[in-house]
Amino acid sequence: MSVQTETHKFKIKKDDTVEVITGKDKGKRGRILRILRDKDRVVVDGLNLVKKTQRKRKQNDRGGIIEIEAPLHSSNVMIVCKKCGPTRIGYKVEGTAKKRICKKCGEAL
């Protein structure tokens, strides 16, 4: 019996502006830095900051506690439309091209 892996198609992409809809950073907006497809998570610039201890690597480096962005689950963010704010994403097929559109106003994202 083989285990079939489910491939999830992300509607959001790198450099999209998103808003966090739940959690400690609810209501904050940021740009997507990385997408972790295998774990259904995204890393958003300046959000979900966690403290991490960092060791000295070289003689002149500084060790200590730094803040880095931790991944958020993709269901906890919504893409932001320039016109109407946080929205869902739809698709519109024009010829062979497939465009992402805002579900509220129909504008291209």
C-alpha positions in Angstrom: 0.0 0.0 0.0 1.6 3.3 -1.1 1.0 6.6 0.7 -0.1 9.3 -1.7 1.2 12.8 -0.9 -1.2 15.6 -1.3 0.2 18.6 -3.3 -1.5 21.8 -2.2 -1.6 24.6 -4.7 -0.9 28.0 -3.1 -3.0 30.9 -4.3 -0.6 33.3 -2.6 2.9 33.9 -3.9 6.2 35.4 -2.8 6.1 39.2 -2.4 2.3 39.4 -2.0 1.0 41.7 0.7 -1.0 39.7 3.3 -2.9 40.4 6.5 -2.9 38.1 9.5 -6.4 37.2 10.4 -5.8 35.3 13.6 -3.2 34.9 16.3 -1.0 37.3 18.2 -0.3 39.5 15.1 -4.0 39.7 14.1 -4.6 42.8 11.8 -1.0 43.4 10.9 0.2 43.4 7.3 3.4 42.3 5.7 5.1 40.9 2.6 5.6 37.2 2.1 9.3 36.3 2.2 9.2 32.5 1.8 6.6 29.8 1.2 7.1 26.4 2.7 4.8 24.2 0.5 5.4 20.9 2.2 4.2 22.3 5.6 1.5 24.7 4.3 3.3 27.6 5.9 4.4 31.1 4.9 7.1 33.5 6.4 5.9 37.1 6.5 8.3 40.0 6.8 8.3 41.5 10.3 5.4 39.3 11.7 5.3 36.3 14.1 8.7 37.3 15.6 10.3 34.8 17.9 13.5 35.2 20.0 16.4 32.8 19.1 19.8 32.5 20.7 22.7 32.7 18.3 26.2 31.6 19.0 29.4 33.4 18.0 30.6 31.9 14.7 33.8 34.0 14.4 36.0 36.0 16.8 34.5 39.3 15.7 30.8 38.1 15.6 28.3 39.0 18.3 26.4 36.2 19.9 23.2 36.7 21.8 19.4 36.8 21.5 18.1 37.8 18.0 14.5 38.1 16.7 13.6 36.2 13.5 10.3 35.6 11.6 8.7 32.2 12.3 6.4 30.5 9.7 2.7 31.0 10.0 0.1 28.6 8.7 -1.2 29.7 5.3 -4.8 29.6 6.5 -4.0 32.4 9.0 -3.3 35.0 6.3 -5.4 36.7 3.6 -4.1 38.5 0.6 -4.7 42.3 0.5 -6.4 43.9 -2.5 -5.3 47.5 -3.1 -8.9 48.6 -3.4 -10.9 46.7 -0.8 -8.5 45.2 1.7 -8.2 41.5 2.8 -10.0 39.3 0.3 -10.1 35.8 -1.2 -8.6 35.0 -4.5 -10.4 33.9 -7.7 -9.1 33.1 -11.2 -10.0 34.5 -14.6 -8.9 32.7 -17.7 -8.1 34.9 -20.7 -7.0 32.9 -23.7 -4.1 30.8 -22.4 -3.3 33.1 -19.4 -4.8 32.6 -16.0 -5.0 35.7 -13.8 -5.6 36.0 -10.1 -8.5 38.4 -9.3 -10.0 39.8 -6.1 -13.3 38.1 -5.2 -14.8 41.3 -3.9 -14.2 43.8 -6.7 -12.9 41.7 -9.6 -9.6 43.7 -9.9 -6.4 41.8 -10.9 -4.0 41.1 -8.0 
